[in-house]
Amino acid sequence: TFTQYQPDLYMTDVLQQILELAKQHHMLVIGYMPPYHPAMRDALETQTEFTPILNYITAQLDHFEKEYPFHYLNFIDSHPLSDDAALFFDYIHPTEQASILMMQQLYDQFHTYSGRS
């Protein structure tokens, strides 16, 4: 939950273990931070510790991108995903159309990645 800022609970150590394994096996890991319904995002930003948590997690992911074969996209701030309530079934789950938009952006960004020098 976003009620308290507790970095020890965010399990970035588990992600780091996965990334270490991927590095050992020459595998690329691609991830994303999911979008939120605009009303949900507004509530999270005004009523919880969402912003400092997001800043912490983003900094961790940015660090992992430098150290491991890992890339991610942040759809929390992605337009139209962050602005269009019609792209969500409810306050959390994106529609098929939203998923298609996210997967297309991931593909466009990373489909030519080779990772080898």
N, C-alpha and C positions, 0 to 999 in steps of 0.2 A: 504494500500500500504506500501511498504518498503522504501519510499523516506525520511521519517523523523522518528526519534526515539521519539515516543510519547506514553509512557506506559498507559496513561489515555484512549487511544482509543482502547486498545486491548481487552476490555470487559472481563477481568479475573474476575471481580466482578459478572458478569452474570453466569459464570461457577461456581463460588463459591456458588452462590445461588442454582444452580442445585445440587451441591454436598452436600450442607446442607440438602436439601430436601431428597436426596437419603439416607443420613445418618439417618435421622429421620424415614425413612421407611425401614431401613435395606436392602438397595439395593446397589449393586456394579455397579460403572460406569467404563467402559473401553473405553479409547480413543486412538487416535494416531495422530502423526504429519505426514502429508502426504509427500511422496517423491516428488522431483522435477526432471524434465528432466535435464540431466547433463549440457547441454548448458545454460539452464535457471538458474540453481544453480550457475554456474560460473558467469553469468551476475549479478545475485543478490548479490553475495559476493563481486564483484569488483565495482559495480556501484550504490549500495544502502546502506542503513543502516541495511541490513539483519542480519549480524552477531551480533551486539548488541541487536537487537530485538529478535533474536533467543535465545540468552543467557538469556535475561530477561524472556521470555516466558517459557523456560526450567526450570529456577529457580522457577518460580511460580508453574509450574506443579509438580516439585519435592516436593515443600512445600505442595501442595494439597495432594500428595500421602501419606505424613506423617500424615495429619490431617483428611482425609476423606477416605471412602471406594472407592478409586479411583486408577486406574493403567493406564499407557499409555505406548506406544512404540513410539520411534522416528524413523520413516522411512526415515527421511531426510538423515541420515548417514548410512542407511541400504544397504548392498551389497546383491544382484546385483542391487537393485532398484536405487541406486544413480549412478550406473556406466553404465547402459544399456539403451541407447536411444530407443531401439526397444520396451521397455516396456511402451512407452508413445504414445498416439494418436497424441499429440501436445506437447507443452512445459509445460503443466499443468496436463492434464488428463491421468491417468494410464490406460493401456489396461486391458482387462479381466484377462490375465495371471498375470499381476502385482497385481491386486486386489486379485486374488487367493493366491498369495504368501503372501500378507499382512494378509489376513484373516487366513491363515494357521499358520503364526507366532503368531498372537493374540490367536488363539485357543491353540496352543502348550504351550504358556506362561501361560494362565489363565484358562484353562478348568477344572482344579482341585481345583480352588480357592473356599474356603468355607467362609472365612471372619469371622467365628465365633470361639471364643476361648473356 
